[in-house]
Amino acid sequence: MSKVTIKDKTFKVSIPEKVILERVKAVADRINRDMDGKNPLLLAVLNGSFVFAADLMRQLTIPCEISFVKLASYEGVTSTGKVKEVIGINEDLTGRTVIIVEDIVDTGLTMKQMIESIGTRNPASVHICTLLVKPEKLQVDLNIEYAAMEIPNEFIVGYGLDYDQQGRNLKDIYTVVE
C-alpha cells in the first residue's frame, strides 16, 4: 500500500519496512558492541515503541532484559506538552545499565522526564535508543546515542506509531499528505 487513509487523514509511504529493519539491525549491532558484558535493562516506552522494541530485542545477542513504562503526551497529532507517567518502573535500577527504548523523539520533553525519573533510582548509566528522531524539533539537549533514523518534522504513522490509536499495525512508516 503506497497510500492509506486513517480517519480523516491520508498518509503515503515514507520509510519502507525493509529500510526500517536494516536500520534496527544497525542499531542493535552498535548496542551489542557497546554493551558487551553489561546485561542492560531495556526500558521500552509504550505504546509506540513495542514494535521497535520487539524487533530490536530479536537482534540483540548480548544478555539483556526488557521492561515497559507507559507515558502519555499526545492527543491526536499534536503533543500536549504535558507528560504523565501512567505505568511506572517496577525494577530495581540501582547499579543497572538502562537503555530507554522509544519510538520517536521530537521535542525531547518526554525523554527528559524519563531520564530525570530514572536518575532518582541510582542506575549505573542511562542511554537513549530511538527508532526516529526529529532534530529540528528538539527543545532540550539530549545525548541520543542510538538513533535508527533522523526524519523531518512531519507527522508519521505505522510500525507502532499511531494516529489516534490507529495505524500501529502498518509495516511501513507513512507521512501525512497535506
N, C-alpha and C positions, 0 to 999 in steps of 0.2 A: 504494500500500500504506500504510494508516494504521498497521498493526502488523506487525512482523516478529519471528521467533524466530531467534536465533543461539545455537547450542549450548544452554546451559541457561537463557538469559535471554530475556525478551520486551521489545521496545522499541516505543515509539509515536512518531509524527512530532512533533517539537517545532519544527523550523525547515524550512519547505518550500524546495525548490530555487530558486524564483522570488525569495524573500526573500534567500537566500544570495547569488545572483548580483547583485541590486541593491546589497547591502552591499559586495560585492567591487568593483563598479564605483565606488562612492563612495570606497573606499579608494584605488583606482587613480587616480581623479581628483585626490585630495589629493597623492599621490606625484608625479603628472605636474606639478602646480603647484609643489610644494616642491623637487623635484629637477631642475627645468628647467635644462639646461646642465651637469649634473654626471655623466652616464653612470654611474649607480650599479651596483654588483655586488649582485645579489640572491643571498643565500646561503640556499637552501631546506633545511630540516631534514627528512630522510627518516625514516620512510616517510610519516608522516601528512600532511605539507604538500604532497605532489606534486600533488594535485587543485587545491588552493587556489593554489599557485604557478603552475600552468598557466593557470588562469582569470585570475589577476592579470596575468601576462605579456601575455596577449592583449588586456588593457585598457590597457596602458601604451603611450603614444605617444612617450615620450622615448627616446633611445638608452640602452640598458641591457644588462647581461649577467646570466647566471644560472649558478650552480654549486650543488653539493649536498654536504651533510655528513650523516652518519648518526650519531645518538646513541641510546643506549638508557637508559631509566629506568623502564619499565613492565613489569609481569608481570601478565597478566590485566587486572583492573580497578583495581589499585592501584599507586601509584608505589613503587618500591623505595627511593627516597630516594638512590640511588647512580647517578650518571650516568657513563657511559663512552663515550669517543669511539671509534667503530667505523671510520668512513671520514673521514679528515682533510681539511683545506683545502689544495688544491694551488696556488691562485693566489697571486701576489704582491699583498698587500693594502696595501703602502706607498703612502700618499697617496690611497688609494681611499675613496670613499663606499660604505659597506657597509650593506645592508638585510637583516637576518636575517628570513627568512620562515618562520613557524611555524604549525602548525595550531591549537594551543591552548596558552595559558599558564595553568597553575593555581597551583602553588606558586611558580613563578618560578625554581626552583633550576637547571633545565636552561638557561634563558635566561641566568642569572647566569654560569654556567660558560662558555657560548658567548661572552658579551661579554668575559670575562676572557681567554679563549683568543685571540680576535680582536684584543684590545687589545695583545697582545705582538707583533703583526705590523705595527704602526705605520699603521693606517688614518687617513685624514683625519677620518672620523666613522663612528659605528656607530648604526644606527637599528633599532627593533623594529617589525615588521609581523606581526600575528597575525590569523587568522580569528576566533578566540574567546579571551576572557579570563574567568577566574573571579575577580573582585576579592576576594570573601570568603575565598578560599583562598590568596591571595598571602602568602608568608612573607618575601619580600625586596622592597626598594624598587626598582622598575624604572620607567624612562621609556618607556612603551609609546605611541609616537607614532601608530601606525596599527593600530587595533583595529577590525575589522569589526563585532563584536558582543560584548557582555558577557552572560554566562549565569550562572545559579545553579550551585551546587556539586552537580551531578548527573552521573552517568556517561552519556556520549553515544557514538554510533556513526554512521558514514555520512560521505559527502563527504570520504573519505580517512582518517577516524578509524576505528579498529578495536576489536574485542573479540577478543582472542587471534588476531589477524591476519585476522579475518573481518569483513565488512560495509563495507569501504572503498569498495566499488563502489556503495553506495546513493547516490542523487542527493540525497535529503533528509538532514537530521540528525535522529536519533532519540534519545530519552531512555529509559533503562531504566525499566520498570514494576515497582514494588516488589511 
